[in-house]
């Protein structure tokens, strides 16, 4: 039997802990427009829509290295707009406080840049709950790759079990590829199941984490 001190929870940010206003669908369409305008699209638009934002940038960089910078700039602008007025998910501070009080190790892993993010987290009172805040400026590879999770775990005290908590398929795939459990949250379960990615548990909102036996086999 594990104790909470043996367990780490790694949280996604957007629409998991913070209800940001980033229109990911619109950004994805914008990036695809940029790929097609540059003649860099390597597959039909419908297929490109299944890629993460960072994967779309990779497509552009492979075809035309100079395309990566303006694509990242489009993402950066969308992130900064999305952080304006963004508020925590319902019960976020209370749930993080309860998990921390139980002795779980908590970390935040986001594909967002640090710019504008740390100040917003601080203003909302969320920063003190995390032992690590890892952004795209810190990790070797972005979700859905496993590199961010591996980066976080290498910097936490030795834990015997870890969970990725998120709302999207990129969180679930990163968890699978890193060999840890995935806990989904929100209303996108079907999109993850359609990709045949394992789900250890699903909760409707953050408070549901407190009902899970995270230390059991």
C-alpha positions as CSV (number, residue, x, y, z in Angstrom):
1,X,0.0,0.0,0.0
2,X,1.4,3.4,-1.0
3,X,1.1,6.6,1.1
4,X,0.3,10.0,-0.4
5,X,3.9,10.9,-0.1
6,X,4.7,8.1,-2.6
7,X,2.3,9.7,-5.2
8,X,2.6,12.6,-7.6
9,X,-0.2,14.3,-9.5
10,X,0.9,16.3,-12.6
11,X,-1.8,18.8,-13.7
12,X,-2.5,20.2,-17.1
13,X,-3.4,23.9,-17.1
14,X,-5.9,25.0,-19.7
15,X,-9.5,23.9,-19.0
16,X,-8.2,21.6,-16.2
17,X,-7.0,24.1,-13.5
18,X,-7.6,27.4,-15.3
19,X,-10.6,28.1,-17.5
20,X,-8.6,30.1,-20.0
21,X,-10.2,31.8,-23.0
22,X,-7.8,30.3,-25.6
23,X,-9.7,29.3,-28.7
24,X,-7.7,26.2,-29.6
25,X,-9.8,25.4,-32.6
26,X,-9.3,28.8,-34.1
27,X,-5.5,28.7,-33.4
28,X,-5.3,25.3,-35.1
29,X,-7.1,26.6,-38.1
30,X,-4.8,29.6,-38.3
31,X,-1.7,27.4,-38.1
32,X,-3.1,25.2,-40.9
33,X,-3.8,28.2,-43.0
34,X,-0.1,29.3,-42.5
35,X,1.1,25.8,-43.5
36,X,-1.0,25.8,-46.7
37,X,-0.1,29.3,-47.6
38,X,3.6,28.4,-47.4
39,X,3.1,25.1,-49.3
40,X,4.3,23.3,-46.2
41,X,1.2,21.2,-45.5
42,X,2.2,17.5,-45.7
43,X,-1.3,16.1,-45.5
44,X,-4.9,17.1,-46.1
45,X,-6.5,19.7,-43.8
46,X,-8.8,17.1,-42.2
47,X,-5.7,15.1,-41.1
48,X,-3.9,18.2,-39.9
49,X,-6.8,19.0,-37.6
50,X,-6.0,15.9,-35.6
51,X,-2.5,17.2,-34.7
52,X,-1.6,19.2,-31.6
53,X,-0.5,22.8,-32.0
54,X,3.2,21.9,-31.4
55,X,2.9,19.0,-33.9
56,X,1.6,21.5,-36.5
57,X,4.6,23.7,-35.9
58,X,6.8,20.7,-36.4
59,X,5.2,20.1,-39.8
60,X,6.0,23.7,-40.7
61,X,9.6,23.5,-39.4
62,X,10.4,20.4,-41.3
63,X,9.2,21.9,-44.6
64,X,10.4,25.5,-44.1
65,X,12.4,26.1,-40.9
66,X,11.7,29.9,-41.0
67,X,8.0,29.1,-40.7
68,X,8.3,27.9,-37.1
69,X,8.8,31.4,-35.6
70,X,5.6,33.0,-37.0
71,X,3.6,29.9,-36.0
72,X,4.9,30.1,-32.4
73,X,4.1,33.8,-32.4
74,X,0.5,33.1,-33.4
75,X,0.3,30.6,-30.5
76,X,1.9,33.1,-28.1
77,X,-0.6,35.8,-28.9
78,X,-3.5,33.5,-28.5
79,X,-2.1,32.3,-25.1
80,X,-1.7,35.9,-23.8
81,X,-5.3,36.8,-24.9
82,X,-6.6,33.6,-23.3
83,X,-4.9,34.4,-19.9
84,X,-6.6,37.8,-19.7
85,X,-9.4,37.4,-17.2
86,X,-8.9,33.6,-17.0
87,X,-10.2,32.2,-13.7
88,X,-9.5,29.0,-11.8
89,X,-11.7,26.0,-12.4
90,X,-14.4,25.6,-9.7
91,X,-12.8,24.5,-6.4
92,X,-9.3,24.5,-7.8
93,X,-7.6,26.2,-4.9
94,X,-9.5,24.1,-2.3
95,X,-8.8,20.8,-4.1
96,X,-5.1,21.6,-4.5
97,X,-4.9,22.6,-0.8
98,X,-6.6,19.3,0.2
99,X,-4.3,17.2,-1.9
100,X,-1.2,19.0,-0.7
101,X,-2.4,18.6,3.0
102,X,-2.7,14.9,2.4
103,X,0.9,14.8,1.4
104,X,0.7,14.3,-2.4
105,X,3.4,15.8,-4.6
106,X,1.8,18.3,-7.0
107,X,3.2,19.7,-10.2
108,X,1.9,21.7,-13.2
109,X,2.8,20.8,-16.8
110,X,1.6,23.1,-19.6
111,X,2.4,23.6,-23.2
112,X,2.0,27.3,-22.6
113,X,5.0,29.7,-22.4
114,X,6.0,31.2,-19.1
115,X,5.3,34.7,-20.3
116,X,2.2,36.0,-18.6
117,X,1.5,32.6,-17.0
118,X,3.4,32.8,-13.7
119,X,2.0,36.2,-12.8
120,X,-1.5,35.0,-13.4
121,X,-1.1,31.9,-11.3
122,X,0.4,33.9,-8.5
123,X,-2.5,36.4,-8.7
124,X,-4.9,33.5,-8.4
125,X,-3.1,32.0,-5.4
126,X,-2.3,28.7,-7.2
127,X,1.5,28.8,-7.4
128,X,2.2,27.8,-3.7
129,X,0.6,24.4,-4.2
130,X,3.0,23.2,-6.8
131,X,6.5,21.9,-6.2
132,X,7.2,22.3,-10.0
133,X,5.7,24.5,-12.7
134,X,7.0,23.3,-16.1
135,X,6.2,25.3,-19.3
136,X,7.2,24.9,-22.9
137,X,10.2,27.0,-22.1
138,X,11.5,24.3,-19.7
139,X,10.8,20.9,-21.1
140,X,12.6,18.9,-23.9
141,X,9.3,18.0,-25.7
142,X,5.7,19.2,-25.5
143,X,2.6,17.1,-24.9
144,X,1.6,14.7,-26.5
145,X,5.3,13.7,-26.2
146,X,6.3,12.2,-22.8
147,X,9.3,14.6,-22.3
148,X,7.5,17.0,-20.1
149,X,6.3,14.4,-17.7
150,X,9.8,12.9,-17.6
151,X,11.2,16.3,-16.9
152,X,8.8,16.8,-14.0
153,X,9.4,13.4,-12.4
154,X,13.1,13.8,-12.6
155,X,12.8,16.9,-10.4
156,X,10.3,15.6,-7.8
157,X,11.4,13.6,-4.8
158,X,11.4,9.9,-5.6
159,X,7.8,8.8,-6.1
160,X,6.4,5.3,-6.7
161,X,3.4,6.3,-8.7
162,X,2.4,9.3,-10.8
163,X,-0.8,10.5,-12.4
164,X,-1.4,13.0,-15.2
165,X,-4.6,15.0,-14.7
166,X,-5.9,16.7,-17.8
167,X,-8.8,17.3,-20.2
168,X,-7.4,16.5,-23.6
169,X,-6.0,13.7,-25.6
170,X,-2.5,15.2,-25.6
171,X,-2.4,14.8,-21.8
172,X,-3.6,11.2,-22.0
173,X,-1.1,10.3,-24.7
174,X,1.8,11.9,-22.8
175,X,0.8,9.9,-19.7
176,X,0.6,6.6,-21.7
177,X,4.0,7.2,-23.3
178,X,5.6,8.2,-20.0
179,X,4.2,5.0,-18.4
180,X,2.0,6.7,-15.8
181,X,-1.8,6.7,-15.2
182,X,-4.1,9.3,-16.7
183,X,-7.1,10.9,-15.0
184,X,-9.4,12.7,-17.3
185,X,-11.6,15.7,-16.4
186,X,-14.4,17.5,-18.1
187,X,-16.4,16.5,-21.2
188,X,-13.9,15.3,-23.8
189,X,-13.8,11.6,-22.7
190,X,-15.1,10.4,-26.1
191,X,-12.4,12.1,-28.0
192,X,-9.7,10.4,-25.9
193,X,-11.4,7.0,-26.1
194,X,-11.7,7.4,-29.9
195,X,-7.9,7.4,-30.0
196,X,-7.7,4.2,-27.8
197,X,-5.7,5.9,-25.2
198,X,-6.0,4.3,-21.7
199,X,-7.9,6.2,-19.0
200,X,-7.4,5.2,-15.4
201,X,-10.3,7.3,-14.1
202,X,-12.6,10.1,-15.2
203,X,-14.0,12.9,-13.1
204,X,-16.5,15.6,-14.0
205,X,-14.7,18.3,-12.0
206,X,-11.6,18.8,-9.9
207,X,-13.5,17.9,-6.7
208,X,-13.9,14.4,-8.0
209,X,-10.1,13.8,-7.4
210,X,-10.7,13.8,-3.7
211,X,-13.0,10.7,-4.1
212,X,-10.4,8.6,-5.9
213,X,-8.1,6.1,-4.0
214,X,-4.9,7.3,-5.5
215,X,-2.7,5.1,-3.3
216,X,-4.4,1.7,-4.0
217,X,-3.4,-0.8,-6.6
